[in-house]
Each structure stands twice: as structure tokens, then as C-alpha cells.
Amino acid sequence: MLLGIVGDTHNNLKNISIICDLFNSHNVDLVIHTGDVTLPKSLDCFEKLNSKLICVFGNNDEDEKPGLLDIARKNQFEMFDEPYFLELDDLRFTVVHDPLKISPEIMKNTDFIFHGHTHRYRLENIQGVTIFNPGECAGFLEGKNKIGLFNTKTRKAETISF
């Protein structure tokens, strides 16, 4: 299964459109948004995706929760408070917005963690757990924005710059 990983889109509608096109061109099976969509109109732009979308709420989503949930229902997206846990291809994943929410308990019970919040690239293995944040994707510098791909079969993460 090919996962698309994105976070901190912060209302950059132009980039969200590009992000959807990139994920569609790579035929991702599921997109995971690690929080800070920020406004309902931004979440609505993800309706261009050809795949399912799962999001966790970030710190900048809190004031817009009711509107974000309305748009999620309309587009059949799923939105959850962090941490969110899922199993895919016999692998355990945890999705958080803020990496400070990664607790020792989470580390014991997951194989992979996706997070946002920092706007910085991160790919490291700690105690056998792979932690991945593709980095900045809401910036205005062309070529400096990134989204992630994660292949559950090969267990490899990579980024795409745009």
C-alpha cells in the first residue's frame, strides 16, 4: 500500500492543489494529513484526491473543528483527535500533529509514527520505531515544499519536492 503523508498545509490553496495532483499521479492508496489544515475551505480543496483522506487535528485546527468536521463529512474524509492509531498491512501506525505527544507508551505500541507541526523534515529510527515528517509544504518557495510517500511493503519513506 502506498501512503501519502502531508501536514501543515495552513490554507495554502495553491499548494493543496499541487499536493492533490502529486498524490493522484503517484496513485497513493491513502493520504494521511498530520494536522493544521486550518480552515474548512482548505480541507474542501482535498476533494480532488482520488484516494481516501485521514486527518488529525493540529493546534491551528481547534477553533475551526465544527466547520472542518462538516467538510470532512461532506467529502467522506475522516478526522480524529491526536494520537490516531491505525493498522495497515500488519503494521501499526500512529499519527500525531505535535511530536511532543509521542509518549513512551506510543513508542512501545507502534511501528511507525507520522507527525507534523515542526515544518521540518525528519526521518529517524528510535528504539525500532520509524518517525517521519516530510517537512514544509505550505511555504511559498518553489522547490522547497515537500510531501511524503510511504510504502508499507518496502517500509521506505521518501519525499517529493515541489
VEXZASE-876692 format. One line per 2 residues: number of its first residue (from 1); their letters; for each residue x negated, y negated, z negated of N, C-alpha, C. Coordinates in steps of 0.02 Angstrom, whole numbers, padded with zeros to 5 digits. Atoms other than C-alpha are relative to their C-alpha. Last residue first. Layout:
BEGIN
NUM	A	X/Y/Z/X/Y/Z/X/Y/Z | ...
END
This chain:
BEGIN
162	FS	-00037/00037/-00052/-00380/-01044/00271/-00005/-00074/-00012 | 00004/00073/00005/-00487/-00918/00178/00040/-00031/00056
160	IT	-00005/00030/-00067/-00437/-00736/00162/00000/-00075/-00012 | -00034/00065/-00009/-00491/-00646/00005/00001/-00018/00074
158	EA	00036/00046/-00044/-00532/-00465/-00033/00039/-00064/00005 | -00029/00066/-00005/-00485/-00335/-00162/-00043/-00042/00047
156	KR	00043/00056/-00017/-00525/-00151/-00146/00040/-00064/00006 | 00010/00038/00061/-00436/-00007/-00231/-00048/-00059/00010
154	TK	00072/00009/00006/-00456/00096/-00072/-00020/-00034/-00065 | 00033/-00063/-00018/-00278/00164/-00079/-00075/-00005/-00011
152	TN	-00006/-00048/00055/-00202/00018/-00175/-00033/00067/00015 | -00020/-00064/-00028/-00268/-00110/-00051/00002/00052/-00056
150	FL	00022/-00056/00041/-00273/-00284/-00125/00029/00064/00029 | -00029/-00064/-00021/-00265/-00440/-00018/-00028/00053/-00046
148	GI	00032/-00064/00009/-00296/-00612/-00087/00039/00057/00032 | -00049/-00047/00025/-00260/-00791/-00038/-00036/00067/-00006
146	KN	00006/-00073/-00004/-00385/-00929/-00019/00062/00035/-00026 | -00057/-00034/00031/-00396/-01116/00015/-00007/00075/00010
144	KG	00017/-00010/00070/-00567/-01194/00053/00056/00035/-00039 | 00053/-00049/00007/-00555/-01179/00242/-00020/00014/-00071
142	EL	-00006/-00056/-00045/-00455/-01339/00258/-00061/00046/-00008 | 00061/-00007/-00040/-00471/-01450/00105/00005/00063/00042
140	FG	-00008/00034/-00064/-00297/-01498/00044/-00062/00006/00044 | 00043/00057/-00014/-00285/-01381/-00103/00011/-00028/00070
138	AC	-00043/00059/-00007/-00139/-01270/-00147/-00039/-00063/00016 | -00038/-00005/-00063/-00227/-01104/-00119/00046/-00060/00011
136	EG	-00039/00059/-00020/-00368/-01106/-00247/00038/00014/00064 | 00025/00068/00006/-00432/-00939/-00313/00050/-00052/00025
134	PN	00029/00022/-00063/-00407/-00757/-00262/-00027/-00071/-00001 | -00034/00062/-00016/-00385/-00707/-00445/-00032/-00025/00065
132	FI	00005/00034/-00065/-00432/-00527/-00483/00044/-00063/00001 | -00038/00062/00008/-00470/-00429/-00642/-00012/-00042/00062
130	TV	00017/00050/-00050/-00524/-00248/-00620/00046/-00060/-00008 | -00059/00035/-00027/-00511/-00147/-00781/-00024/-00052/00050
128	GQ	-00035/-00043/-00048/-00647/-00020/-00822/00062/-00030/00030 | -00023/-00061/00034/-00703/-00111/-00980/00041/00045/00046
126	IN	00014/00003/00072/-00716/-00274/-00882/00031/00062/-00032 | -00022/-00060/00034/-00729/-00268/-00693/-00022/-00006/-00073
124	EL	00048/-00033/00044/-00740/-00432/-00603/00032/00060/-00033 | -00005/-00072/-00013/-00662/-00527/-00460/-00053/00032/-00044
122	RY	00026/-00046/00050/-00626/-00709/-00496/00012/00071/00023 | 00009/-00070/-00020/-00600/-00855/-00380/-00028/00040/-00058
120	RH	00068/-00023/-00014/-00549/-01015/-00467/-00001/00074/00018 | 00016/00022/-00068/-00382/-01106/-00468/-00071/00019/00021
118	TH	00065/00033/-00001/-00381/-01074/-00656/-00018/-00032/00067 | 00010/00054/00048/-00196/-01037/-00675/-00065/-00038/00007
116	GH	00009/00065/-00033/-00188/-00874/-00577/-00026/-00049/-00051 | -00018/00062/00036/-00193/-00693/-00630/-00012/-00060/00044
114	FI	00000/00057/-00045/-00195/-00515/-00562/00020/-00061/-00041 | -00034/00060/00023/-00244/-00374/-00679/-00008/-00053/00054
112	FD	00015/00061/-00038/-00289/-00198/-00625/00041/-00057/-00028 | 00058/-00012/-00044/-00300/-00030/-00714/-00023/-00064/00034
110	TN	-00006/00019/-00070/-00185/-00064/-00861/-00064/00017/00038 | -00056/-00032/-00034/-00147/-00002/-01035/00009/-00020/00072
108	KM	-00002/-00072/00012/-00303/-00033/-01138/00050/00036/00044 | 00061/-00031/-00027/-00335/-00206/-01064/00000/00076/-00009
106	IE	-00008/-00003/-00073/-00154/-00255/-01099/-00061/00035/00030 | -00052/-00051/-00014/-00175/-00209/-01283/00011/00007/00075
104	PS	00031/-00066/00005/-00340/-00307/-01292/00051/00057/00015 | 00014/-00023/00068/-00242/-00458/-01231/-00038/00066/00001
102	IK	00025/-00069/-00007/-00243/-00546/-01064/-00024/00023/-00069 | -00052/-00047/00023/-00136/-00698/-01104/-00022/00073/00008
100	LP	00005/-00004/00073/-00290/-00811/-01092/00053/00047/-00030 | 00043/-00056/00021/-00291/-00766/-00907/-00009/00005/-00076
98	DH	00057/00025/00039/-00141/-00881/-00883/-00043/00058/-00023 | 00021/00064/-00029/-00021/-00829/-00745/-00065/-00021/-00034
96	VV	-00007/00057/00046/-00007/-00647/-00787/-00017/-00063/00038 | 00002/00066/-00031/00020/-00491/-00682/00012/-00052/-00054
94	TF	-00028/00052/00042/-00022/-00319/-00748/-00009/-00066/00036 | 00017/00070/-00013/-00047/-00169/-00635/00033/-00045/-00053
92	RL	-00035/00046/00045/-00050/00017/-00672/-00026/-00071/00010 | 00043/00050/00031/-00099/00131/-00529/00042/-00047/-00042
90	DD	00030/-00028/00061/-00007/00292/-00480/-00052/-00046/-00032 | 00048/-00050/-00021/00028/00221/-00305/-00040/00028/-00059
88	LE	-00002/-00012/-00072/00114/00070/-00382/-00054/00051/00017 | 00039/-00057/-00023/00155/00042/-00564/00011/00009/00074
86	LF	-00029/-00043/-00052/00214/-00125/-00629/-00048/00056/00017 | 00034/-00063/-00012/00190/-00236/-00781/00035/00038/00056
84	YP	-00044/-00045/-00037/00234/-00419/-00799/-00040/00062/00017 | 00029/-00043/-00052/00148/-00524/-00931/00054/00044/00033
82	ED	00063/-00037/00005/00218/-00651/-00905/-00007/00030/-00070 | 00045/00031/00047/00401/-00696/-00881/-00064/00041/-00001
80	FM	00007/-00028/00066/00477/-00623/-00725/-00043/-00046/-00044 | 00041/00045/00042/00541/-00675/-00555/00002/00025/-00072
78	EF	-00003/-00017/00071/00603/-00556/-00420/-00046/-00046/-00038 | 00066/-00002/00032/00643/-00614/-00245/00011/00021/-00072
76	QN	00016/-00067/00025/00809/-00568/-00164/-00073/00006/-00021 | 00047/-00032/-00047/00813/-00732/-00067/-00019/00071/-00019
74	KR	-00021/00013/-00069/00968/-00806/-00151/-00043/00039/00050 | -00059/-00041/-00013/00924/-00726/-00318/00022/-00006/00073
72	AI	00022/-00070/00000/00749/-00802/-00314/00059/00047/00015 | 00031/-00012/-00066/00822/-00971/-00264/-00024/00073/00004
70	DL	-00053/00004/-00052/00938/-00969/-00415/-00028/00016/00069 | -00038/-00062/00004/00796/-00909/-00530/00057/00001/00051
68	LG	00041/-00052/-00029/00687/-01053/-00472/00036/00067/00000 | 00000/00009/-00073/00826/-01176/-00507/-00041/00053/00035
66	PK	-00067/-00014/-00027/00853/-01110/-00684/00003/-00005/00077 | -00020/-00070/00002/00664/-01100/-00719/00070/00013/00028
64	ED	-00040/-00014/-00060/00619/-01276/-00661/00029/00071/00001 | -00054/00049/-00004/00552/-01345/-00826/00048/00014/00058
62	ED	-00046/-00004/00057/00451/-01186/-00856/00059/-00048/00005 | -00065/-00023/-00022/00372/-01174/-00684/00053/-00006/-00054
60	NN	-00033/00054/-00036/00217/-01278/-00721/00068/00019/00028 | -00013/00056/00045/00159/-01157/-00856/00036/-00058/00034
58	GF	00059/00033/00025/00175/-01010/-00737/00020/-00058/-00045 | -00004/00071/00014/00322/-00894/-00712/-00066/-00025/-00026
56	VC	-00004/00014/00071/00283/-00726/-00637/00004/-00075/-00007 | 00035/00057/00031/00328/-00690/-00458/00003/00005/-00075
54	IL	-00006/-00002/00073/00375/-00536/-00354/-00041/-00059/-00026 | 00039/00047/00039/00404/-00554/-00167/00017/00009/-00074
52	KS	-00028/00017/00065/00461/-00415/-00048/-00046/-00049/-00036 | 00007/-00048/00054/00394/-00417/00127/00036/-00025/-00062
50	NL	-00030/-00062/-00024/00425/-00503/00294/-00002/00055/-00054 | 00036/-00063/00008/00393/-00671/00213/00038/00059/00028
48	KE	00031/-00020/-00064/00479/-00824/00287/-00036/00067/-00005 | -00049/-00041/-00036/00589/-00835/00131/-00025/00022/00068
46	FC	00025/-00068/-00005/00431/-00898/00044/00050/00047/00034 | 00043/-00006/-00060/00487/-01075/00083/-00028/00070/00009
44	DL	-00043/-00014/-00057/00627/-01056/-00046/-00041/00008/00065 | -00015/-00072/00000/00497/-01045/-00183/00041/00019/00060
42	SK	00062/-00035/-00018/00435/-01218/-00135/00012/00075/00002 | 00008/00007/-00073/00611/-01291/-00134/-00063/00035/00024
40	PL	-00041/-00047/-00038/00636/-01217/-00309/-00009/-00006/00075 | -00068/00024/-00016/00489/-01318/-00378/00039/00052/00040
38	TV	-00017/00065/00028/00330/-01265/-00472/00071/-00024/00016 | -00034/00019/-00062/00266/-01109/-00381/00019/-00074/-00008
36	DG	00005/00070/-00020/00153/-01107/-00533/00020/-00011/00073 | -00029/00056/00036/00141/-00919/-00555/-00021/-00069/00024
34	TH	00022/00002/00070/00042/-00764/-00507/00020/-00064/-00037 | 00016/00070/00014/00137/-00732/-00346/-00014/-00005/-00074
32	IV	-00004/00015/00071/00134/-00548/-00295/-00024/-00072/-00010 | 00037/00060/00020/00173/-00510/-00114/00012/-00011/-00074
30	LD	-00027/00035/00058/00223/-00332/-00067/-00045/-00061/-00013 | -00060/-00034/00023/00199/-00223/00086/00035/-00037/-00056
28	VN	00001/-00019/00070/00074/-00334/00175/00068/00031/-00019 | -00051/-00052/00015/00082/-00328/00364/-00003/00023/-00073
26	HS	00037/-00057/00029/-00080/-00428/00388/00047/00057/-00022 | 00045/-00025/-00052/00007/-00550/00507/-00042/00060/-00025
24	NF	-00038/-00036/-00052/00150/-00567/00383/-00046/00029/00053 | -00023/-00063/00028/00031/-00610/00241/00040/00040/00051
22	LD	00058/-00045/00010/-00055/-00740/00348/00021/00067/-00028 | 00023/-00024/-00066/00109/-00817/00410/-00059/00049/-00007
20	CI	-00050/-00049/-00024/00176/-00827/00232/-00021/00029/00067 | 00007/-00060/00041/00016/-00912/00173/00048/00055/00023
18	IS	00060/-00035/-00025/00022/-01036/00317/-00009/00066/-00037 | -00017/-00024/-00066/00200/-01086/00269/-00058/00040/00030
16	IN	-00044/-00057/00011/00150/-01098/00086/00021/00030/00068 | 00040/-00059/00015/00004/-01208/00139/00044/00062/-00012
14	KL	00039/-00017/-00060/00117/-01334/00224/-00040/00064/-00013 | -00044/-00035/-00047/00240/-01330/00078/-00037/00020/00063
12	NN	00032/00016/-00064/00107/-01373/-00051/00036/00040/00054 | -00040/00041/-00046/00229/-01369/-00197/-00035/-00020/00065
10	HT	-00013/00070/00020/00105/-01307/-00327/00031/-00044/00054 | -00015/00034/-00063/00047/-01148/-00238/00023/-00072/-00009
8	DG	00014/00072/00005/-00036/-01092/-00400/00011/-00036/00067 | -00023/00035/00060/-00038/-00909/-00356/-00014/-00074/00006
6	VI	00002/00073/-00006/-00063/-00784/-00217/00024/-00031/-00065 | 00005/00033/00065/-00095/-00597/-00201/-00008/-00075/00011
4	GL	00023/00068/-00009/-00038/-00495/-00051/00002/-00035/-00068 | -00031/00053/00040/-00028/-00309/-00084/-00030/-00067/00021
2	LM	00038/00062/-00003/-00065/-00173/00043/00039/-00055/-00037 | -00043/00059/00000/00000/00000/00000/-00045/-00062/00000
END
